[in-house]
Each structure stands twice: as structure tokens, then as C-alpha cells.
Amino acid sequence: MHNGLSLIRNDFLHKASLKTAKKHGVIYLEKLETKKMTKSAKGTKDKPGRNVKAKTGLNRSILKQGWHRFATYLEYKAKWYGSIIEYVDPKYTSQRRY
């Protein structure tokens, strides 16, 4: 079951990255450090982490979405189609200005 979902997700990421690379000349992506974002919240024996269960769920969601894999696919497909990828600092990109 898990292998099937993985294949479906991988197929979707390939198709989405191909469509994006073909359609856009310049692509902006947030420079997300998924390795740091999905770091364990367990902590140490002397200093245990807080909200470990919630952080575990968040980590699983981030990894399931395949953010890093999508960016990797997009990078090499953008080279094929002559698109440019620009990475932007993710700070404050989720805030709205009124």
C-alpha cells in the first residue's frame, strides 16, 4: 500500500514539475531547509522536548508532501526548458500586508 502511494506521489511531482518548467520562464521558490524543519523534537534525556507528538505529525506531513523532491525535479527540468529558478528567503513570506 505504501509503495503504491509513493509511486502515485512521485508521478504527481514529476508531472507538476514538468508542467511548471515548461510554462514559466522564471520560477521563484522559497529556500526551505526541510532537513532542519523535520529534525526530531525529542530532545535529550536531561532536556526533553515539548509537543513531541505534534512535531512528529508535522514532520511526517512535510516529508509526505515531497517538498524537497519537487524542488529537485523542478531544478533539472528547468534546465531542460531554459527556465530560471530563483530561491527567496522564506522569512515573512506567509504574512499578509494590509
A tleap script that builds the chain and sets N, CA, C and O, in Angstrom:
source leaprc.protein.ff14SB
mol = sequence {
  NMET HIE ASN GLY LEU SER LEU ILE ARG ASN
  ASP PHE LEU HIE LYS ALA SER LEU LYS THR
  ALA LYS LYS HIE GLY VAL ILE TYR LEU GLU
  LYS LEU GLU THR LYS LYS MET THR LYS SER
  ALA LYS GLY THR LYS ASP LYS PRO GLY ARG
  ASN VAL LYS ALA LYS THR GLY LEU ASN ARG
  SER ILE LEU LYS GLN GLY TRP HIE ARG PHE
  ALA THR TYR LEU GLU TYR LYS ALA LYS TRP
  TYR GLY SER ILE ILE GLU TYR VAL ASP PRO
  LYS TYR THR SER GLN ARG ARG CTYR
}
set mol.1.N position { 0.826 -1.198 0.000 }
set mol.1.CA position { 0.000 0.000 0.000 }
set mol.1.C position { 0.868 1.258 0.000 }
set mol.1.O position { 0.645 2.177 -0.789 }
set mol.2.N position { 1.866 1.289 0.900 }
set mol.2.CA position { 2.729 2.464 0.990 }
set mol.2.C position { 3.507 2.664 -0.307 }
set mol.2.O position { 3.665 3.795 -0.765 }
set mol.3.N position { 3.989 1.587 -0.895 }
set mol.3.CA position { 4.745 1.684 -2.142 }
set mol.3.C position { 3.876 2.273 -3.257 }
set mol.3.O position { 4.355 3.075 -4.060 }
set mol.4.N position { 2.616 1.881 -3.306 }
set mol.4.CA position { 1.695 2.419 -4.304 }
set mol.4.C position { 1.486 3.910 -4.139 }
set mol.4.O position { 1.469 4.648 -5.125 }
set mol.5.N position { 1.327 4.366 -2.895 }
set mol.5.CA position { 1.154 5.795 -2.630 }
set mol.5.C position { 2.415 6.564 -2.996 }
set mol.5.O position { 2.347 7.676 -3.520 }
set mol.6.N position { 3.544 5.971 -2.721 }
set mol.6.CA position { 4.811 6.602 -3.064 }
set mol.6.C position { 4.945 6.774 -4.577 }
set mol.6.O position { 5.402 7.813 -5.052 }
set mol.7.N position { 4.548 5.760 -5.320 }
set mol.7.CA position { 4.604 5.844 -6.783 }
set mol.7.C position { 3.654 6.909 -7.320 }
set mol.7.O position { 3.994 7.643 -8.248 }
set mol.8.N position { 2.471 6.989 -6.736 }
set mol.8.CA position { 1.483 7.995 -7.148 }
set mol.8.C position { 2.009 9.399 -6.858 }
set mol.8.O position { 1.909 10.290 -7.701 }
set mol.9.N position { 2.570 9.594 -5.660 }
set mol.9.CA position { 3.108 10.896 -5.280 }
set mol.9.C position { 4.266 11.280 -6.206 }
set mol.9.O position { 4.345 12.420 -6.663 }
set mol.10.N position { 5.150 10.341 -6.479 }
set mol.10.CA position { 6.294 10.596 -7.338 }
set mol.10.C position { 5.843 10.971 -8.755 }
set mol.10.O position { 6.405 11.877 -9.370 }
set mol.11.N position { 4.836 10.276 -9.265 }
set mol.11.CA position { 4.290 10.573 -10.586 }
set mol.11.C position { 3.716 11.992 -10.617 }
set mol.11.O position { 3.950 12.742 -11.565 }
set mol.12.N position { 2.967 12.352 -9.577 }
set mol.12.CA position { 2.396 13.694 -9.497 }
set mol.12.C position { 3.490 14.756 -9.479 }
set mol.12.O position { 3.389 15.760 -10.185 }
set mol.13.N position { 4.537 14.544 -8.677 }
set mol.13.CA position { 5.616 15.521 -8.584 }
set mol.13.C position { 6.337 15.685 -9.918 }
set mol.13.O position { 6.708 16.798 -10.291 }
set mol.14.N position { 6.536 14.586 -10.635 }
set mol.14.CA position { 7.154 14.677 -11.953 }
set mol.14.C position { 6.283 15.478 -12.919 }
set mol.14.O position { 6.786 16.340 -13.639 }
set mol.15.N position { 4.993 15.198 -12.937 }
set mol.15.CA position { 4.090 15.902 -13.850 }
set mol.15.C position { 3.974 17.383 -13.500 }
set mol.15.O position { 3.981 18.237 -14.387 }
set mol.16.N position { 3.867 17.685 -12.213 }
set mol.16.CA position { 3.733 19.082 -11.788 }
set mol.16.C position { 5.008 19.874 -12.084 }
set mol.16.O position { 4.937 21.024 -12.518 }
set mol.17.N position { 6.160 19.269 -11.853 }
set mol.17.CA position { 7.417 19.968 -12.112 }
set mol.17.C position { 7.629 20.170 -13.614 }
set mol.17.O position { 8.140 21.208 -14.035 }
set mol.18.N position { 7.246 19.197 -14.410 }
set mol.18.CA position { 7.368 19.321 -15.865 }
set mol.18.C position { 6.468 20.443 -16.387 }
set mol.18.O position { 6.901 21.273 -17.185 }
set mol.19.N position { 5.227 20.460 -15.933 }
set mol.19.CA position { 4.277 21.491 -16.368 }
set mol.19.C position { 4.770 22.884 -15.964 }
set mol.19.O position { 4.680 23.831 -16.746 }
set mol.20.N position { 5.285 23.001 -14.755 }
set mol.20.CA position { 5.775 24.287 -14.264 }
set mol.20.C position { 6.996 24.746 -15.051 }
set mol.20.O position { 7.078 25.911 -15.441 }
set mol.21.N position { 7.947 23.842 -15.287 }
set mol.21.CA position { 9.165 24.198 -16.021 }
set mol.21.C position { 8.855 24.602 -17.457 }
set mol.21.O position { 9.483 25.518 -17.988 }
set mol.22.N position { 7.898 23.937 -18.092 }
set mol.22.CA position { 7.537 24.260 -19.476 }
set mol.22.C position { 6.813 25.598 -19.572 }
set mol.22.O position { 7.019 26.356 -20.520 }
set mol.23.N position { 5.963 25.886 -18.585 }
set mol.23.CA position { 5.062 27.029 -18.668 }
set mol.23.C position { 5.692 28.359 -18.225 }
set mol.23.O position { 5.276 29.420 -18.691 }
set mol.24.N position { 6.678 28.312 -17.340 }
set mol.24.CA position { 7.203 29.543 -16.751 }
set mol.24.C position { 8.691 29.710 -17.042 }
set mol.24.O position { 9.463 28.758 -16.930 }
set mol.25.N position { 9.085 30.921 -17.414 }
set mol.25.CA position { 10.483 31.218 -17.695 }
set mol.25.C position { 11.291 31.467 -16.438 }
set mol.25.O position { 12.472 31.126 -16.367 }
set mol.26.N position { 10.645 32.068 -15.440 }
set mol.26.CA position { 11.293 32.324 -14.153 }
set mol.26.C position { 10.401 31.742 -13.065 }
set mol.26.O position { 9.195 31.989 -13.032 }
set mol.27.N position { 11.009 30.968 -12.181 }
set mol.27.CA position { 10.266 30.296 -11.109 }
set mol.27.C position { 10.890 30.701 -9.783 }
set mol.27.O position { 12.102 30.582 -9.604 }
set mol.28.N position { 10.074 31.174 -8.861 }
set mol.28.CA position { 10.549 31.550 -7.535 }
set mol.28.C position { 10.127 30.485 -6.536 }
set mol.28.O position { 8.961 30.096 -6.479 }
set mol.29.N position { 11.085 30.022 -5.754 }
set mol.29.CA position { 10.820 29.036 -4.705 }
set mol.29.C position { 11.379 29.551 -3.383 }
set mol.29.O position { 12.401 30.236 -3.345 }
set mol.30.N position { 10.690 29.208 -2.315 }
set mol.30.CA position { 11.240 29.511 -1.002 }
set mol.30.C position { 12.408 28.571 -0.733 }
set mol.30.O position { 12.343 27.385 -1.057 }
set mol.31.N position { 13.452 29.087 -0.154 }
set mol.31.CA position { 14.628 28.272 0.180 }
set mol.31.C position { 14.347 27.571 1.514 }
set mol.31.O position { 14.871 27.957 2.559 }
set mol.32.N position { 13.511 26.533 1.451 }
set mol.32.CA position { 13.133 25.790 2.651 }
set mol.32.C position { 14.191 24.751 2.975 }
set mol.32.O position { 14.634 24.005 2.102 }
set mol.33.N position { 14.585 24.710 4.210 }
set mol.33.CA position { 15.565 23.720 4.655 }
set mol.33.C position { 14.806 22.585 5.331 }
set mol.33.O position { 14.692 22.534 6.556 }
set mol.34.N position { 14.294 21.684 4.514 }
set mol.34.CA position { 13.432 20.623 5.025 }
set mol.34.C position { 14.161 19.696 5.987 }
set mol.34.O position { 13.534 19.114 6.873 }
set mol.35.N position { 15.448 19.551 5.834 }
set mol.35.CA position { 16.204 18.690 6.753 }
set mol.35.C position { 16.149 19.266 8.174 }
set mol.35.O position { 15.960 18.533 9.145 }
set mol.36.N position { 16.317 20.577 8.277 }
set mol.36.CA position { 16.237 21.225 9.588 }
set mol.36.C position { 14.789 21.279 10.082 }
set mol.36.O position { 14.530 21.140 11.277 }
set mol.37.N position { 13.852 21.482 9.154 }
set mol.37.CA position { 12.446 21.586 9.529 }
set mol.37.C position { 11.903 20.279 10.093 }
set mol.37.O position { 10.994 20.285 10.924 }
set mol.38.N position { 12.456 19.167 9.646 }
set mol.38.CA position { 11.937 17.864 10.074 }
set mol.38.C position { 12.816 17.217 11.140 }
set mol.38.O position { 12.717 16.015 11.385 }
set mol.39.N position { 13.660 18.001 11.762 }
set mol.39.CA position { 14.522 17.494 12.826 }
set mol.39.C position { 13.666 17.051 14.012 }
set mol.39.O position { 12.649 17.671 14.322 }
set mol.40.N position { 14.079 15.997 14.653 }
set mol.40.CA position { 13.321 15.429 15.770 }
set mol.40.C position { 13.168 16.425 16.915 }
set mol.40.O position { 14.061 17.236 17.162 }
set mol.41.N position { 12.042 16.362 17.607 }
set mol.41.CA position { 11.770 17.246 18.735 }
set mol.41.C position { 11.927 16.513 20.076 }
set mol.41.O position { 11.576 17.048 21.128 }
set mol.42.N position { 12.446 15.308 20.026 }
set mol.42.CA position { 12.567 14.515 21.256 }
set mol.42.C position { 13.449 15.164 22.301 }
set mol.42.O position { 13.179 15.057 23.497 }
set mol.43.N position { 14.490 15.830 21.867 }
set mol.43.CA position { 15.412 16.444 22.808 }
set mol.43.C position { 16.370 15.411 23.371 }
set mol.43.O position { 16.656 14.397 22.734 }
set mol.44.N position { 16.861 15.679 24.565 }
set mol.44.CA position { 17.794 14.767 25.227 }
set mol.44.C position { 17.176 14.249 26.515 }
set mol.44.O position { 16.080 14.655 26.901 }
set mol.45.N position { 17.892 13.350 27.172 }
set mol.45.CA position { 17.397 12.796 28.431 }
set mol.45.C position { 17.310 13.885 29.495 }
set mol.45.O position { 16.352 13.930 30.267 }
set mol.46.N position { 18.306 14.755 29.534 }
set mol.46.CA position { 18.325 15.841 30.517 }
set mol.46.C position { 17.348 16.958 30.174 }
set mol.46.O position { 16.787 17.596 31.065 }
set mol.47.N position { 17.149 17.188 28.896 }
set mol.47.CA position { 16.288 18.283 28.452 }
set mol.47.C position { 15.315 17.755 27.391 }
set mol.47.O position { 15.530 17.953 26.196 }
set mol.48.N position { 14.245 17.084 27.832 }
set mol.48.CA position { 13.303 16.511 26.858 }
set mol.48.C position { 12.546 17.600 26.088 }
set mol.48.O position { 12.338 18.709 26.580 }
set mol.49.N position { 12.143 17.244 24.869 }
set mol.49.CA position { 11.423 18.181 24.019 }
set mol.49.C position { 9.977 18.362 24.458 }
set mol.49.O position { 9.455 17.600 25.272 }
set mol.50.N position { 9.339 19.396 23.897 }
set mol.50.CA position { 7.934 19.664 24.188 }
set mol.50.C position { 7.121 19.466 22.922 }
set mol.50.O position { 7.628 19.664 21.818 }
set mol.51.N position { 5.875 19.080 23.071 }
set mol.51.CA position { 4.964 18.862 21.941 }
set mol.51.C position { 5.556 17.907 20.903 }
set mol.51.O position { 5.437 18.125 19.697 }
set mol.52.N position { 6.193 16.851 21.395 }
set mol.52.CA position { 6.877 15.901 20.519 }
set mol.52.C position { 5.893 15.229 19.568 }
set mol.52.O position { 6.210 15.030 18.395 }
set mol.53.N position { 4.718 14.882 20.051 }
set mol.53.CA position { 3.732 14.202 19.216 }
set mol.53.C position { 3.265 15.100 18.068 }
set mol.53.O position { 3.136 14.646 16.932 }
set mol.54.N position { 3.015 16.364 18.368 }
set mol.54.CA position { 2.585 17.309 17.342 }
set mol.54.C position { 3.698 17.533 16.319 }
set mol.54.O position { 3.442 17.591 15.116 }
set mol.55.N position { 4.928 17.658 16.802 }
set mol.55.CA position { 6.063 17.869 15.899 }
set mol.55.C position { 6.277 16.643 15.017 }
set mol.55.O position { 6.625 16.779 13.845 }
set mol.56.N position { 6.074 15.462 15.564 }
set mol.56.CA position { 6.206 14.235 14.784 }
set mol.56.C position { 5.193 14.222 13.643 }
set mol.56.O position { 5.525 13.855 12.516 }
set mol.57.N position { 3.964 14.621 13.936 }
set mol.57.CA position { 2.927 14.693 12.900 }
set mol.57.C position { 3.265 15.704 11.820 }
set mol.57.O position { 3.060 15.453 10.633 }
set mol.58.N position { 3.787 16.858 12.245 }
set mol.58.CA position { 4.181 17.893 11.288 }
set mol.58.C position { 5.318 17.384 10.399 }
set mol.58.O position { 5.297 17.577 9.183 }
set mol.59.N position { 6.301 16.739 11.009 }
set mol.59.CA position { 7.428 16.189 10.242 }
set mol.59.C position { 6.936 15.193 9.201 }
set mol.59.O position { 7.372 15.218 8.050 }
set mol.60.N position { 6.032 14.325 9.611 }
set mol.60.CA position { 5.502 13.314 8.693 }
set mol.60.C position { 4.781 13.987 7.528 }
set mol.60.O position { 4.927 13.561 6.382 }
set mol.61.N position { 4.014 15.020 7.806 }
set mol.61.CA position { 3.287 15.735 6.750 }
set mol.61.C position { 4.236 16.406 5.767 }
set mol.61.O position { 4.025 16.346 4.555 }
set mol.62.N position { 5.277 17.041 6.285 }
set mol.62.CA position { 6.254 17.712 5.422 }
set mol.62.C position { 6.922 16.700 4.510 }
set mol.62.O position { 7.052 16.930 3.308 }
set mol.63.N position { 7.342 15.585 5.078 }
set mol.63.CA position { 8.033 14.570 4.283 }
set mol.63.C position { 7.102 13.908 3.272 }
set mol.63.O position { 7.531 13.577 2.167 }
set mol.64.N position { 5.842 13.711 3.633 }
set mol.64.CA position { 4.887 13.097 2.703 }
set mol.64.C position { 4.619 13.978 1.494 }
set mol.64.O position { 4.396 13.472 0.394 }
set mol.65.N position { 4.638 15.285 1.688 }
set mol.65.CA position { 4.352 16.205 0.583 }
set mol.65.C position { 5.468 16.212 -0.449 }
set mol.65.O position { 5.222 16.528 -1.613 }
set mol.66.N position { 6.673 15.875 -0.056 }
set mol.66.CA position { 7.774 15.811 -1.005 }
set mol.66.C position { 8.280 17.170 -1.460 }
set mol.66.O position { 8.613 17.337 -2.633 }
set mol.67.N position { 8.345 18.147 -0.558 }
set mol.67.CA position { 8.772 19.493 -0.923 }
set mol.67.C position { 10.162 19.491 -1.548 }
set mol.67.O position { 10.380 20.101 -2.595 }
set mol.68.N position { 11.088 18.813 -0.910 }
set mol.68.CA position { 12.466 18.790 -1.407 }
set mol.68.C position { 12.546 18.059 -2.748 }
set mol.68.O position { 13.252 18.497 -3.657 }
set mol.69.N position { 11.837 16.972 -2.864 }
set mol.69.CA position { 11.851 16.190 -4.109 }
set mol.69.C position { 11.289 17.018 -5.266 }
set mol.69.O position { 11.823 16.977 -6.374 }
set mol.70.N position { 10.211 17.770 -5.011 }
set mol.70.CA position { 9.631 18.622 -6.048 }
set mol.70.C position { 10.644 19.660 -6.519 }
set mol.70.O position { 10.796 19.881 -7.720 }
set mol.71.N position { 11.337 20.298 -5.578 }
set mol.71.CA position { 12.334 21.303 -5.940 }
set mol.71.C position { 13.467 20.683 -6.750 }
set mol.71.O position { 13.966 21.295 -7.694 }
set mol.72.N position { 13.873 19.473 -6.382 }
set mol.72.CA position { 14.930 18.784 -7.114 }
set mol.72.C position { 14.496 18.484 -8.542 }
set mol.72.O position { 15.246 18.736 -9.486 }
set mol.73.N position { 13.301 17.954 -8.705 }
set mol.73.CA position { 12.776 17.663 -10.046 }
set mol.73.C position { 12.668 18.944 -10.868 }
set mol.73.O position { 13.025 18.972 -12.046 }
set mol.74.N position { 12.178 19.990 -10.237 }
set mol.74.CA position { 11.983 21.254 -10.928 }
set mol.74.C position { 13.316 21.847 -11.387 }
set mol.74.O position { 13.397 22.426 -12.470 }
set mol.75.N position { 14.355 21.704 -10.571 }
set mol.75.CA position { 15.666 22.244 -10.930 }
set mol.75.C position { 16.187 21.631 -12.230 }
set mol.75.O position { 16.607 22.352 -13.135 }
set mol.76.N position { 16.159 20.304 -12.319 }
set mol.76.CA position { 16.740 19.716 -13.523 }
set mol.76.C position { 15.825 19.866 -14.738 }
set mol.76.O position { 16.315 19.923 -15.866 }
set mol.77.N position { 14.524 19.930 -14.537 }
set mol.77.CA position { 13.619 20.123 -15.671 }
set mol.77.C position { 13.658 21.567 -16.166 }
set mol.77.O position { 13.471 21.828 -17.354 }
set mol.78.N position { 13.901 22.500 -15.249 }
set mol.78.CA position { 14.032 23.904 -15.644 }
set mol.78.C position { 15.250 24.085 -16.545 }
set mol.78.O position { 15.218 24.885 -17.480 }
set mol.79.N position { 16.306 23.355 -16.272 }
set mol.79.CA position { 17.499 23.414 -17.136 }
set mol.79.C position { 17.170 22.909 -18.536 }
set mol.79.O position { 17.631 23.478 -19.525 }
set mol.80.N position { 16.377 21.844 -18.624 }
set mol.80.CA position { 15.981 21.298 -19.934 }
set mol.80.C position { 15.246 22.329 -20.774 }
set mol.80.O position { 15.475 22.441 -21.978 }
set mol.81.N position { 14.350 23.089 -20.121 }
set mol.81.CA position { 13.468 24.003 -20.855 }
set mol.81.C position { 13.928 25.458 -20.791 }
set mol.81.O position { 13.210 26.350 -21.242 }
set mol.82.N position { 15.110 25.709 -20.239 }
set mol.82.CA position { 15.665 27.060 -20.216 }
set mol.82.C position { 15.016 27.985 -19.205 }
set mol.82.O position { 15.134 29.205 -19.325 }
set mol.83.N position { 14.336 27.437 -18.218 }
set mol.83.CA position { 13.727 28.255 -17.166 }
set mol.83.C position { 14.777 28.593 -16.108 }
set mol.83.O position { 15.778 27.893 -15.956 }
set mol.84.N position { 14.530 29.662 -15.397 }
set mol.84.CA position { 15.428 30.103 -14.332 }
set mol.84.C position { 14.723 29.900 -13.002 }
set mol.84.O position { 13.550 30.242 -12.857 }
set mol.85.N position { 15.431 29.351 -12.042 }
set mol.85.CA position { 14.871 29.186 -10.697 }
set mol.85.C position { 15.591 30.142 -9.773 }
set mol.85.O position { 16.820 30.149 -9.701 }
set mol.86.N position { 14.821 30.947 -9.068 }
set mol.86.CA position { 15.338 31.881 -8.073 }
set mol.86.C position { 14.825 31.434 -6.714 }
set mol.86.O position { 13.635 31.163 -6.549 }
set mol.87.N position { 15.723 31.360 -5.744 }
set mol.87.CA position { 15.326 30.999 -4.388 }
set mol.87.C position { 15.219 32.269 -3.565 }
set mol.87.O position { 16.088 33.139 -3.630 }
set mol.88.N position { 14.139 32.372 -2.786 }
set mol.88.CA position { 13.925 33.530 -1.924 }
set mol.88.C position { 13.942 33.086 -0.473 }
set mol.88.O position { 13.630 31.941 -0.145 }
set mol.89.N position { 14.314 34.018 0.381 }
set mol.89.CA position { 14.349 33.755 1.815 }
set mol.89.C position { 12.917 33.518 2.307 }
set mol.89.O position { 12.037 34.335 2.034 }
set mol.90.N position { 12.668 32.429 3.021 }
set mol.90.CA position { 11.297 32.135 3.439 }
set mol.90.C position { 10.770 33.012 4.580 }
set mol.90.O position { 9.596 32.918 4.938 }
set mol.91.N position { 11.620 33.855 5.146 }
set mol.91.CA position { 11.165 34.705 6.257 }
set mol.91.C position { 10.058 35.640 5.784 }
set mol.91.O position { 10.191 36.322 4.767 }
set mol.92.N position { 8.991 35.656 6.522 }
set mol.92.CA position { 7.858 36.562 6.337 }
set mol.92.C position { 7.087 36.340 5.037 }
set mol.92.O position { 6.274 37.189 4.672 }
set mol.93.N position { 7.307 35.240 4.327 }
set mol.93.CA position { 6.580 35.021 3.072 }
set mol.93.C position { 5.153 34.564 3.313 }
set mol.93.O position { 4.331 34.606 2.397 }
set mol.94.N position { 4.844 34.130 4.519 }
set mol.94.CA position { 3.487 33.670 4.818 }
set mol.94.C position { 2.642 34.755 5.471 }
set mol.94.O position { 1.503 34.500 5.861 }
set mol.95.N position { 3.179 35.945 5.593 }
set mol.95.CA position { 2.441 37.031 6.231 }
set mol.95.C position { 1.814 37.918 5.168 }
set mol.95.O position { 2.396 38.159 4.111 }
set mol.96.N position { 0.629 38.392 5.469 }
set mol.96.CA position { -0.057 39.300 4.570 }
set mol.96.C position { 0.195 40.742 4.991 }
set mol.96.O position { 0.307 41.053 6.177 }
set mol.97.N position { 0.280 41.601 4.001 }
set mol.97.CA position { 0.420 43.032 4.288 }
set mol.97.C position { -0.927 43.671 3.969 }
set mol.97.O position { -1.509 43.420 2.913 }
set mol.98.N position { -1.403 44.474 4.861 }
set mol.98.CA position { -2.692 45.135 4.650 }
set mol.98.C position { -2.510 46.603 4.428 }
set mol.98.O position { -3.489 47.324 4.233 }
savepdb mol mol.pdb
quit
